[in-house]
Amino acid sequence: MYWAFFKYSLLVLYIGKAGIEKNMNPYSYERNESYFRIRNIKKARNFKRYIVSFSSAHPTRFKENNTVWGEYFEPSNENAPLMILVHGMGDRSIIPCRALAHYLVKRGIACFVLYLVMHSVRMAPAVTKGGTNILTTDDWFESYRISVIDIRQVIDWAYERGNIDDSKIAVAGISFGGFISAIAMGVDQRIRAGILMVSGGNLEKIAHLSKTLPKRLNHHRSEEEFKEQQERYHKYLKQVARRGFEQVDAAERGFLTDPMTFAHRISGRPLLMVNARCDEVIPRQAVVDFWNNCGKPHILWLPGGHITVWVWYPIIERKIGCFLNNALQIKF
């Protein structure tokens, strides 16, 4: 599934003119009185853990996608900051999200581990049996939309709970979850700080320069084709920076699912990037492109690859703690 995600993300990126209208924000949604169901499953000395579910404000053709699931870790203290943790493709990257949630909630930070539509608990049986090859480019585009809107709905819920400090809301995303988190930061100013791990921007550059993707996805573009696409994209980015993405026609629909499109709207807010020096999926050049466009936030480069970087989890954990101390003025 992991590689299929990149394949279909790239199909979305290269779909060409797709009828995206000017003044359209694909991540807008109608706020309503969504019913949040919450069930306590663990009570520890200094926190409670709940399973939470609610109806998505942006349903897809797969009914299983339309119920959003997550785990909520609630500290014993009142007026707590909130961290929304967003995993990558599949189920495995939920593990570091849970580990971070346990680390943070014990230090007085509420945490919501969001299950994306690419997690097995929200995946339609047809996809589970037939594989992600049954998904259309529209389905993959919608996966970005619903994921960003899911984050925004969690923030709506947090505002209503009364025991969350809504001036101290942050998001942390891993890989694909980093893409989603960056877009969410770009469209929702309520997110005060962000942490993006083994992620980046400029999907075309990721596809072209990745050590593994061209062979696995049979994605081969000439240097001339790559140069032409980058010229189109950077021209679009300049227009977006001046006028806002809602006011600029996106000739390629994938521009609206590329984190780099939203980098200028993230710049100025606290941001921590954690990346692998030998990442075989996200090339360093694509990370640096995104980092520059975000205003050169603090970045931690660690040895290892896209998955093996997690052997440095204790360092990542401490770095995130220090970052939140400064970004949200939290005393651990």
C-alpha positions in Angstrom: 0.0 0.0 0.0 2.8 2.4 0.8 4.2 2.4 -2.7 0.7 2.4 -4.2 0.1 5.7 -2.4 3.0 7.4 -4.1 1.9 5.9 -7.5 -1.6 7.4 -7.2 -0.5 10.6 -5.6 1.7 11.1 -8.7 -1.3 10.3 -11.0 -3.2 13.0 -9.2 -0.2 15.4 -9.6 0.1 14.7 -13.3 -3.6 14.6 -14.2 -3.2 18.0 -15.9 -6.1 20.4 -16.2 -8.8 19.1 -14.0 -11.4 21.8 -13.8 -10.3 23.3 -10.5 -12.1 26.6 -10.4 -10.7 29.9 -9.2 -11.6 30.9 -5.7 -12.1 27.3 -4.7 -10.6 25.9 -1.5 -10.9 22.1 -1.6 -10.3 22.0 2.1 -13.3 24.1 3.1 -16.2 22.3 4.7 -19.6 23.0 6.2 -19.3 23.1 10.0 -22.1 21.4 11.7 -23.1 19.9 15.0 -21.1 16.7 14.5 -21.8 14.1 17.1 -18.6 12.9 18.7 -18.8 9.5 20.4 -16.2 8.9 23.1 -15.5 5.8 25.0 -13.0 5.4 27.8 -10.7 2.4 27.4 -7.9 3.2 29.9 -7.6 5.2 33.1 -4.0 5.7 34.4 -2.7 7.7 37.3 -2.3 10.9 35.3 -4.3 10.5 32.1 -7.3 8.8 30.5 -7.4 7.2 27.0 -10.5 7.2 24.9 -11.6 5.9 21.5 -13.4 8.7 19.6 -15.4 8.6 16.5 -17.4 11.1 14.5 -19.0 11.6 11.0 -16.8 13.2 8.4 -17.9 16.6 7.0 -16.6 15.4 3.6 -17.9 12.0 2.8 -16.5 9.9 0.0 -18.0 7.0 -2.0 -16.6 4.5 0.5 -18.9 4.6 3.5 -16.2 3.2 5.7 -14.2 6.4 5.1 -17.0 8.5 6.4 -16.7 7.6 10.1 -13.5 9.2 11.5 -11.7 7.3 14.3 -9.0 8.3 16.7 -7.5 7.9 20.1 -7.7 10.7 22.6 -5.3 11.0 25.5 -6.5 13.4 28.1 -4.2 14.6 30.9 -5.4 15.2 34.4 -4.7 19.0 34.3 -7.2 21.6 33.0 -6.7 23.9 30.1 -4.2 21.6 28.4 -2.5 22.2 25.0 -3.5 19.8 22.2 -1.3 17.9 19.9 -2.9 16.2 16.9 -0.8 13.2 15.7 -1.1 12.1 12.1 0.3 8.8 10.9 1.6 7.9 7.5 0.5 5.3 5.0 -0.8 2.0 6.4 -0.9 1.1 10.0 2.7 0.8 11.1 3.4 4.5 11.6 0.7 4.7 14.2 3.2 3.2 16.6 5.4 6.3 16.9 2.3 8.4 17.1 1.1 6.4 20.1 4.5 6.5 21.7 4.6 10.3 21.4 1.1 10.6 22.8 2.1 8.6 25.9 5.2 10.8 26.3 3.3 14.1 25.9 0.1 13.3 27.9 2.2 12.5 30.9 3.6 16.0 30.6 0.2 17.7 30.5 -0.5 17.8 26.8 -3.7 16.4 25.4 -3.1 14.2 22.3 -5.5 13.1 19.5 -4.1 10.3 17.3 -6.1 10.5 14.1 -6.7 7.5 12.0 -6.6 8.5 8.3 -8.6 6.9 5.5 -5.5 4.8 4.7 -5.6 3.0 8.0 -7.2 -0.4 8.0 -10.0 0.6 10.5 -11.3 3.1 7.8 -10.6 1.1 4.7 -13.4 -0.3 2.6 -13.5 -4.1 2.2 -13.3 -3.6 -1.6 -10.0 -1.8 -1.2 -8.8 -4.3 1.4 -9.5 -7.2 -1.0 -8.6 -5.6 -4.3 -5.8 -3.4 -3.2 -5.4 0.3 -3.7 -5.3 -0.2 -7.5 -9.1 0.0 -7.5 -8.9 3.6 -6.4 -9.3 6.3 -9.0 -7.3 9.5 -9.2 -10.4 11.2 -7.9 -10.3 8.9 -4.9 -6.7 9.8 -4.1 -7.4 13.5 -4.4 -10.4 13.0 -2.1 -8.1 11.2 0.4 -6.1 14.5 0.8 -9.3 16.5 1.2 -11.0 14.3 3.8 -7.7 13.9 5.8 -7.2 17.7 6.1 -10.8 18.2 6.9 -10.6 15.5 9.6 -7.9 17.5 11.3 -10.0 20.6 11.2 -13.0 18.8 12.7 -10.9 17.6 15.6 -9.9 21.2 16.2 -13.6 22.2 16.2 -14.3 19.5 18.8 -11.3 20.7 20.9 -12.8 24.2 20.9 -16.0 22.9 22.3 -14.6 20.6 25.0 -13.7 23.5 27.4 -10.7 21.8 28.9 -8.4 22.5 26.0 -6.3 25.7 25.6 -7.3 26.6 22.1 -4.4 29.0 21.8 -2.0 26.1 22.0 -3.0 23.6 19.3 -0.2 21.8 17.3 0.0 19.1 14.7 2.6 16.4 14.1 2.7 14.3 11.0 4.8 11.4 9.7 5.5 10.9 6.0 2.1 11.2 4.2 0.8 12.5 7.5 3.4 15.2 7.2 2.0 16.2 3.8 -1.5 16.3 5.3 -0.3 18.3 8.4 1.5 20.9 6.3 -1.6 21.5 4.2 -3.8 21.7 7.3 -1.4 24.3 8.8 -1.6 26.2 5.5 -5.4 26.4 5.5 -6.2 26.6 9.3 -4.6 29.3 11.3 -5.8 27.8 14.6 -2.9 25.4 14.3 -0.2 27.3 16.2 2.8 25.0 15.6 3.8 22.0 13.6 6.2 19.0 13.5 6.8 17.3 10.2 8.7 14.0 10.3 10.3 12.3 7.3 8.3 14.5 5.0 8.8 17.3 2.6 7.3 19.1 -0.4 7.4 19.4 -4.2 6.0 16.0 -5.2 7.4 16.1 -8.7 10.9 16.5 -7.3 10.3 13.7 -4.9 9.2 11.4 -7.7 12.1 12.4 -10.0 15.0 12.3 -7.5 13.9 9.5 -5.1 16.2 6.6 -5.0 13.4 4.0 -5.1 10.2 5.5 -6.6 11.1 5.8 -10.3 11.9 2.1 -10.5 9.1 0.9 -8.3 6.5 3.1 -10.0 7.9 2.9 -13.5 8.1 6.7 -13.3 10.7 8.0 -15.7 10.7 11.5 -17.0 13.4 13.2 -19.0 15.3 16.0 -17.5 13.6 18.3 -20.0 10.1 17.2 -18.9 11.1 17.6 -15.3 12.5 21.1 -15.9 9.3 22.2 -17.8 7.1 20.9 -15.0 9.1 22.6 -12.3 9.0 25.9 -14.2 5.2 25.6 -14.4 5.0 24.8 -10.7 7.3 27.6 -9.5 5.4 30.1 -11.6 2.2 28.9 -9.9 3.8 29.2 -6.5 4.8 32.8 -7.1 1.2 33.6 -8.0 -0.1 31.8 -5.0 2.3 33.7 -2.7 1.1 37.0 -4.1 -2.7 36.3 -4.3 -3.5 33.2 -2.3 -4.1 29.7 -3.7 -7.9 30.3 -3.7 -7.4 33.1 -6.3 -5.1 31.2 -8.7 -6.2 28.6 -11.2 -4.4 25.3 -10.6 -3.7 24.0 -14.0 -2.6 20.7 -12.4 -4.8 19.4 -9.7 -1.9 18.0 -7.9 -0.7 21.5 -7.1 -3.5 21.6 -4.5 -2.2 18.5 -2.8 1.5 19.5 -2.7 2.6 20.8 0.7 4.9 23.3 -1.0 1.8 25.2 -2.2 1.0 26.0 1.4 4.6 26.6 2.7 4.4 30.4 2.5 1.3 30.3 4.8 3.2 28.2 7.3 6.2 30.5 7.4 6.4 32.5 10.6 4.7 29.9 12.8 6.9 27.6 14.9 7.8 24.5 12.8 10.2 21.6 13.5 11.3 19.3 10.7 12.8 15.9 11.4 14.4 14.2 8.4 16.6 11.2 7.6 20.0 11.8 6.0 19.7 8.7 3.8 15.9 8.8 3.1 15.4 6.5 0.1 11.8 7.9 -0.5 11.9 11.6 0.3 15.1 13.1 -1.4 17.1 15.7 0.5 16.6 18.3 -2.3 12.8 18.1 -1.9 13.1 18.5 1.8 15.4 21.6 1.4 13.0 23.1 -1.1 10.1 22.9 1.3 12.3 24.1 4.2 13.4 27.2 2.3 9.8 28.0 1.3 8.7 27.7 5.0 11.2 30.3 6.0 14.1 27.9 7.1 12.6 26.6 10.3 14.6 24.4 12.6 15.4 21.0 11.0 16.9 17.9 12.6 18.8 15.6 10.3 19.3 12.1 11.7 21.2 9.1 10.3 19.0 6.4 8.7 16.4 6.0 6.1 12.7 6.6 5.8 11.8 3.8 8.3 15.2 3.2 10.1 15.3 6.8 11.3 13.0 5.6 14.2 15.9 3.9 15.9 16.7 7.5 17.0 13.2 7.8 18.6 14.6 8.9 22.1 16.4 11.8 20.4 13.3 12.7 18.4 11.1 12.6 21.5 13.4 14.9 23.5 13.7 17.3 20.5 9.9 17.5 20.2 9.7 18.2 24.0 12.2 21.0 23.7 10.4 22.4 20.6 7.0 22.5 22.3 8.5 24.1 25.4 9.5 27.1 23.2 6.8 27.0 20.6 3.8 26.8 22.9 5.5 28.0 26.1 4.8 24.8 27.8 6.7 23.9 31.0 7.3 20.1 31.2 
